[in-house]
Amino acid sequence: MSKTPTNLQDTDALPINNTAARRHLTLLALKVTARFYKWDGPCVPLSRRIMVKTDESIGLTEAATMAFIAARTSIPVPRVHCSFVHKNKTYIVMERIRGKTLAAAWPTLSEPELDDILTQLRDMLKELRALPAPGVAVESCVGASLHDFRIPWSETRFGPFPSIRAFHFWLRQGLRPEEHHPQRVSDEDWADIKRMVAMQDEDKDWGPPVFTHGDLNPFNIMVRDGKIVAIIDWEFAGWYPHYWEYTSVFLGNKTRGAWQKLVPKFIEPCPDELQMETIRQRWWGDF
């Protein structure tokens, strides 16, 4: 089982460069200069070089994750200038990346250009996945809770979990097939669920958790002049089972068939775990 779920912010130690002057200037800029720029969801440009991500659903862990990645890898991420909470709303002031999302650039790319970008992405993921795990827990980069709104029944944040097995048990909401058989589930569906549980609980070495972005899609990859200049939107990131990146990319992009076909070019497929996750998400997911 997980530890008691923590709140959205996890810990008071998460804010970055949280000074009164920075808070004041950020809030002032949102009132004065932000109105001159086009907003993109929770991301509000303050200038040509700076933007702020703010919303009640945003957590400080996302800023901590970008700082974590910048300090330990060569993977390009937006530089975090400061992050803080004001009146229960998180503010992450960060670098505004020049370039286009891969989704926007895609129609203009030749096949060799797209292949080169995917090679860059593959190398970045290798570096990300090579980070040494601090232990066996499924947790955020600061050893605290995680966030993924694609698990609709969960708390706003969930975990951390002491092991991958405990994470699997939580994902199926504590179901034990030997103790409970839902009346409305057909024999065929129940056989699938039992197969999923057997795979989750298989007595094998799942290996250490792997640092995972958790939401890789063409809208979260920024490119310019044929190069990846940033990977953005790290709010789902954390230490997860080795298969989580692959299954999240594949199952989280069912409406993006062209992207799904490219997944094996930048991450090693996990076909058995994909089958396991497909069953789980049919019953406990949001896909």
N, C-alpha and C positions, 0 to 999 in steps of 0.2 A: 504494500500500500504506500501511497505518497505521504509525505509529511502534511501537516495541516496547510491548506492552500494559503498563500500569502496574498497581500493586496496588490494592486496594480503596480505600485512603485517598488516593491520588494524591500528596499532598505534606504535609510537616509544617506548612506555613503555613495549612492549612485550619481548625484548631480555632478556636472563637470563645469569648472570655472564659474561656480555659482556665487557671484558677487552682487551686491545691491546695485552697483552701477550698470552691470550687464543686464540685470533684470529690468531696470528702469528704461534703458535704451531700447531693449527689445520690445517692450510693451508700447513705448512711444512710437517706434518705427511702424509697428502694426497699425497704429491709428493714423499715422501721417503719410508714410511713403508707400505702404503696401497697396493702397488704392490705385496706384499708378501702374500696377502690374496685373497680369492675368493669373488668377489662382488655379491651382491644380489639386483639387480635393483638400486634404489637410496641409498641403505644402504651399506656403505663401512666400513669394519672392519679396525681399526687402531692398535688393539692389541687383545689379548685374552679376555680382559675385557671392551674394549671401541670400539664404532663404531660411525660413523657420517652418518646422513641422509641428503642428499643434492640434490637439483634439483631446477630448476626454478619454478616448480609447487608446491613445498613445501612451507608452510607458517609457520610463527613463532607461530601461534595459536596452532599448534600441540604440541609444546614444553610447552607452557603455560598450555595446557589441562592436560598433564601428570603431571606437577607440581601441578596443581589444584587437581587432583585425589589423588596423593600421600599425599597431605596435609590434605585431608578431609575424606579419607576412608582407609580401610585396603586392598583394591584391589591392587594386585601387578602390577606395571607398571615399565618400565625402568627408572632409575634415570637419570635426565637431568643434565649434568655437565655444559653446556653452550649452548647458541643459539644466533645467530647473522646473519646479512645480509652483504654479501660482493659482490660488483659488481652485484647487483640485484639477487643474488642467496642466498637462505637460507641454513644455516648450523646448524644442531642440533646434538651436541655431547652428547652421552648418553651411559648408561650401555649396554654392550653386554650380552644378556641373555643366560645362559647355558641351553640347553635343545633342544627339537624338537618341531616343530609345531604339533598341534593336527592332522593335515592332514598327516604328516609323521609318527606319532606314531600310528595312527588309526589301521593299519593292524596287529599290534602286541598286541593290547589290547583285553582282554576278555570282554564279555558283562558286567559283574559286574564292571570291571575297568572303562569302558566307562561310565557306569551309575554313578559311583562315581565322575568322572570328571564333568559330566553334573550337578550333585548336587552341586559341588563346584561353577560352573558357575552360577547356579540359585541363590545361596546365594550372590554371588558377584553382580549380577544384582539387587537383592533386595536392597542391600546396595547403589548401584549407584542411583537407582530410588527413594530412600528415602532421597536423598539430598534435602534440602529446596530450592525451586526456589526463585530467588531474586525478581521476579515480574511475569508478565504475558507475557512478550516478548519472541519471538522465536529468540534466539541469541546464540553466543558463550559463553564460560565460562568467558570471559572478557567483556561481554556485547556488542560485536561487530559482524562483519559479519561471515558468515558460508561458508563451502565449500563442494560440493558434485558433482563430475563430472558425476554422473548418471542422472543429470538434464541437458541434453545436450544443451539446448537453453539458459541457464543462463550465467551470467557473471562468471569470474573465482571465485569470491566470491559474495555472495548475502546476502541481509538483512543488519541489523537486522529488525525484524518485530514487531510492537507494540502489536500484539495479534495473537492468533491462527487463528482467522477469516481472518486477513490480510494476513497471511501466505498461507492459503487455496486459497484466491483470487489470490495471486501471482502465486501459483503452476499451476493454469489453465490460466495463462497469461491474467487475467482480463476479462475472458469470462463472459458475462451476458446473459443467455439463452433467457430472455425476450426481448433482444435487437438485438440478432444476431443468425442466423441459417445458418451455412456453407452449401453451395449448394451441395457439394460433399458428405455430410454425409447422410446415409440412415436414414429412419424414426426409424428403430430399434436401430441403433447406437446413434441417437440423443436422444432417450428415455433413453438410458444408461447414456449419458452425463448429461442429466437433473436430473436423479436420483442421480448421483454423486454430482452435485452441491447442490441439496436439502439436501443431507447428510452433505456436508461441511458447508452449511449455516444454518443447523438446529439450531433452537433456544433452545440450551441446554448448560449446563455447561460442557465445555470440561475439566475443571479442570486446575490446574497450569501446565506449561510445566514440563517435566521430563528430567533429564539429561540422555543423550543417546549416546552410542558409535557410532552407525550408520552403522557399517560395520562388524558385528560379523560373522565370518566364521572360518573354521578349520585352515586356514593359519594365523589368527590373534590371536591365542591362543597358548601360549607356555607351554609345559608340561615337567616334569622330575620326574621320580620315582612315577608316578601316581598322581602327584599334579600339579595344574596350577601354574606356576611360573611367568607368566606375560601375560597380555593382551596388545597387541601392535596395532600400526597403528590407532591413534586417530584423524586423520585429518578430519573426517566427524562428529566429536562429537559436541554436544551442547545441549541447552535447546530446546526440541521439544515436539510436542503433545504426549500424553501418548502412543499412538499406534505406533509411528514411529519406535521404536526398533523392534517390532514384524513384521511389514510389510516390513521393510528394510531387516531383516534377511530372511524372507520367499520369498519375490519377488526378492531379490538380489542374490539368490542362486538356481535359476531354474535349472541349470545344475548339481546341487549337491543334487540329490533326497534323498540320505541317510541322509544328514544333515537336509533337510527340514522336514523329518519325525520325527526328534528328537527335533525340535523347541519347541513343547509344554512341553517338559521335563525341559526346563530352562527359559521359559518366558510365561506368561499368553496369550493365543490366543485372538485376537480381530477380530472375524469373520466379523462383519459388516464393520469395518474400512478396513479390507483386501479386501472386495468387492469394497469399495469406491476407494481404492488405485489401485486395479487391473484395474479399468476403467480409472482412471487418467493416469496411466503409459502406457496404450495402446495408448493414444492420446498425452500425453505430456512427457512421460518418455523415458528411454533408455533400458528397459528390454524387 
